[in-house]
Amino acid sequence: MRKTIIQGGFSHKLRSITISGWIAAKVLIRRALGRRLVAEWPFLVEYGTLYIRAQFNHAFRLSSDITVSRAYFDSVYALLETFPDVDVRPTGPGEPRGHWFMPKVRHSDATLLHFHGGGYTFYAGVSHHFAACLAHALGVAVFAPDYRLTPEHPHPAQLEDGLAAYNYLLEQGIDPASMVLCGDSAGGHLALMTLVRLHETGLPKPALTLGLSPWTDVGRRGKSQFGNDPYDLVQGYMTLQFADWLKGGQALSDAELSPICQNFHDLGPIYLQAGGKEILVDMIRDFAATVAAQGGRVRLDVWAHMNHEFHAYGDYLPESRDALARLREAIAWALGQPSRFGADGCTEYDCLSVELPAQQ
């Protein structure tokens, strides 16, 4: 079921609708002339990539007032499907801000602590919707905290909120052996940094950590960070601005804030997914290699023709269906349940034991 959200100020809505129509026409003409952006992409992926990129670019031009920037980005967006089988409820007084996403049909006893993407600066409607998509596709309870955003709240606000969310789940009586840390893009950064901080503070580690197109280095790394700009919905310059906002003028090095510079030995299995056309793919590959060199347990699957957070296409795209199915299998594997979680042609690194992990 498709649904289009149109909201906010008139000028934002008018501009967004105009840009949407112009990009749709442009893509149709280019494809009629045999000039697809990526030969393997259907129309909707090419249109969606160019539209979201245009929205992000204009939102950045408005970022002198970040509230206006966020309102513009959220003014017009489309949902390819809705999830009436997922109950959504906000947390109450005394609990960390966020939402529970509860599927009516559970496929696992796992609880997913999911950190949304958006460069630590945006919590867009599509990000909220993606948490529902995960609950629906994975058949698990999902808690998505509404952590503090930059530039108003620089580091360590997000990490503090990540730890608070993890402690909240422990206080709810959730066994860490059935807990899965997860995050997409900047949320993947937060999941990985939270995993490190759990170890430093003596808290129990989760059964599994998932990184979906995770941001693993806040500096410059790899040719793809700018070389894949033509194919991605986020752009290389945005990562550097997000990093500046995260630092907030503090004397913090890139290494202090980058997962790739942390030690993940003995922190439990990490499963990463990425698209071969996204700007972050080189740093994700480097991160997987780094964790493997540390003796950590990591697997990376890459879909060659996909870009950033292609998972959001849900059932519409075969690659996103495949990625979500693998996440479901990975969770079953981590909890010691029967699964078909195994390496194949998408797998670039596989340092996970072929045996089921021991109880943690």
N, C-alpha and C positions, 0 to 999 in steps of 0.2 A: 504494500500500500504506500503510495507516494504522497508526500505532504510538503507544501511550501509555506515557510514562515515569513511573513512580512510584518515588520514592526518598527517602532521608533519614530524619529522625526521625518517630516515629509521630504526634506532635501536628501537625507540619507537613502530613504526608500526609492526616490526617483532616480538618483544616481545609480544605485545598485541594480535596479530593474533595467535601466538603460544599458549599463555595462554588460549585464547578462545577455540581453538581446543582441548586442553588437558582437560579443564573443561567440555566441551560438551561430550567427550568420557567418562570421569569419571562419569558424571551424568547418561549417558545411561547404563553403566555397573552397577552402584548402583541400578538403578531402575529395571534392568533385574533380579537382585538378591533380589528384594523385600525390598530394603533398602532406600526408599525415605527419604529425609531430613524431609519433612512434608507430611504426607499422602495425604492431600487435595490439594497439589500444582500440577499443570500440569508441564510438562518438562520445559517450557520456564521460569516459575517463579523460579524454582530451579536453572536452568542454569544462569539466569540473576542475581540472588542473589549472587551466588558464583563468577561469573565473575566480577561484580562491586566491591564486597568485595576485590577480588585479586587486582584489579586496584587501589582501594583506599589504600590498604596496601603498594603497591609498590610506589604509589605517596607519601605516608608519608615517606618512606625510602629515597626519593629524596628531601625532604622538606628543606634541607639546602640551596637549590636554588629553591624558591617557583615557579619561572617562569618555570623551567624545570619540576617540579612536576605537574603543571597545564597542560603543554603541553603533558606530558605522559598520564594523565588521559583522555584527549580529543583525543588521537591518533586514537582509534578505538571504535566506539559505533554504536548501531543499533537503528533505529526508527521503531516502529511497524506500524505506520501510519503517513502519511503526511496530511497537512491541506490546500489544495489549496483554500478553501473557506475563509481563513483568510489572510487579507492584513497586512503586517508588514512594519512599517516605523520607522526609528530612529528619535529622537528629533533633533531639529535644534539649531543653535547658540543662546545662552542666555537662553536655557531651560535645566533642569536637564538631565544628560545623561540617556538614556534608550530607550525603544521601545514601540510603540503603536501596539497592536494586535487587528485588527478590523474585526469581522466576517461579512460576506456579508449578513447573515440573523441574525437579532437581535431578541432575545426573551424577552428583558428587557431594560429599560432605565438606568439601573444601570451602573456605572463605577467601575471597579475593580482595586484597587491599589494593585498590587501583588509584594511581596518581595520574591526573589528566595532563595532556600536553597543552601547548600554547606558549612556549618559550618562557614560562613562569610569569607571563604578563597578561595573557588572555585566558579566560575561562568561558569559552564560547558555547553557544547552544549546541553546536555539533559535538563538542566534547562531552557534554552532559548526556547527549543521546548515545554516544559511543559506549558509555558505561552500561546503558540499558542493552545495547547490542551484545556486549560481552556476557551479561547475565543470561540473555536469551540463548546465545550460541553455545556457551560453555555449560549452562545448566548449573551455575553455582551462585551463591550469595555474593554480592559485590558491595563493598563499602568504598565510596569515592569521597574523600575529604575535600572540602572547599578550603584549601590551604591559602595562606596569604600570598598576594601577588606583588611582583615588582612593577614599576619602580618605587611604589610607595613603601614596600617592605623588602629590603634587600636581604641577602644571606646574613645570618642563618635562619631567618624566619621560616622558610619552607622546610628546612631540615628539622627544625623544632616541631613544626606541625606534623611532619611525617612520623616522627617518633611518638608524638602524642596520639596519633591515630593508631599506631601499632600497639601502644600501651592500652588504649581504649578497647581494642579487640581482645587483648589478654584479660582485661578486667571483665569483659563480657563472658569469660570462661572458655574462649575459643582456644583449642589446643594448637600450639605453634606447629605441630607435626601435620596439621591440616590447613595451615595458613599459606597463602601464596601472595608474594609481593609482585606487583605488576605496575607498569607505567608505559605510556607512549610518548615519544619525543622528549620534551623536557621532563615529563612525568617518568620516563625511563631513567633519566639522569637522577631524579629524586629517589626512585626505587633502589638504584644501585648505591647511591650515597647513604641512604637509610640503612641498607644492608650492612655497609661498613660500620656505621655508627652503632648499630645493634651490637655488633661484636665488641666495639670499644667500650660500651656501657654494660656489657655482661648480660644483655637480654638474649633469650633463646632465638636461634635463627629459624626462618620459615622453611617449609618443605621445598620450596622452589621460588626462584625469582625470574620474572619474565620481563624482557625488554623489547618493546615493539618500536622499531625505528628509533632507538634511544640515542640521545645526545650524550656522547661519551668524552668529548674534549671541548672545553669552552674557548679554546684558542683556535689557531689555524692548523688544520691537519688534513692532508690528502688532496689530490687533484679534484675529487668529486665535490668538495665543499663549494667551489665556484664553477668547476667544469660542468656540473650537472644542472646548473641554473636553468638552461633552456627546457629541461624536462620536469622540473619539480615545482610544487606549489609554494614551498618556502625557498628563500634565496640565501646565498652565502652571507651577504651583508647583514641579514637579519640575525644570524647566529652571533655575530660580533656585538651587535647592539643589545641583544638579550643578555650577553655576558656582562656588558658594561652595566646594565640595569641590575643584574644579579649582584655585582660587586658593590654597587651603590656608592662609589667614591672611596671605598675602604682599600687599605693596602693589602690586597689579596692577590696572590699569584694565580695564573691559570692552573698550575699543578694542584694547588690546594682545593680547587673547585671542580676538578675533572676526575671522573671515575677511572679513566685510563691510568691515572697516576696513583691509584690506591691499590691495596693488597687484598686479593679475593681468595687467597689460599684458605681452604677449609671453611668457607662460608656457605657451603651447600651448592646444589646445582643451579646453573644459570642458563636459561634458554633465550636466545636472541633471534629476532626476525627482522629482515630488512628488504628493501627493494633495490635492485641494481641500478636504477636510474635516479635514486635520491641523492641529495647533496651530502648526507651523512654516511653513506655506505662505506667510504674508505676508513673513516674513524671507527665505525662499528667493526669492520674487519680487523683493524689494528687492536681494538679492545679485546676481541675474542682471542687473537693471537697472544696478547699480553697475559690474559687470565690463564690461558693454556700453559704459557711459559712459567707461570707462578705455581703450577701444579693444581690450579683450580679446575673445577668441573664445568665445562661450558660447551654449548652447541650453538652454531649459527646457521640458519637457513636463509638463503637469499633468492628472491624471485627476480630473474634477470631483467624483465621488462617493466617492473613496477616501480613506483616512486613512493614518496613519504606517506606513511600511514594508509597504505592501500587497503588495509583491513576494513576501513570504514565503508567500503562498498558492499559489505555483507554478502547476502545471497546473490546479488546482481552479477558479481565477477567471479569466475572460477578460481582465480588466484587468491582472492580474499576468502572464499569459502574454504579453500585448502588450508590457508594460514590459520583460520579460526579452528578448523578441525584438528590441526596439529597442536594448537594450544590446549584443546580439550584432552587430547591424548597425552600430552606432556603432564598435565595435572593428574590424570589417572596414574601415569607412570610414577610420579613423585609420591603419590599416596599409597603406592603398593598395590594398585588395582590392575586388573587385566587391561592391556593397552596395545596399540600398534605403533608405538612411538619408536621409530627407527630412522636411521640416516638414509638418504637417497640422493637423487640428482640435485636437489636444492641445497644440500648440506655442504657447507664449506669448511666448518670446523666441527669435530665431534670428539670431545674429551669427557663425555659422560659415560659412566660404566654401563655396560650392556645388561648388568644385573640391576634389579630393583634396589633403590637406596635403602640403607638401614633406617630404622626408626630413629628420629632425632629427639 
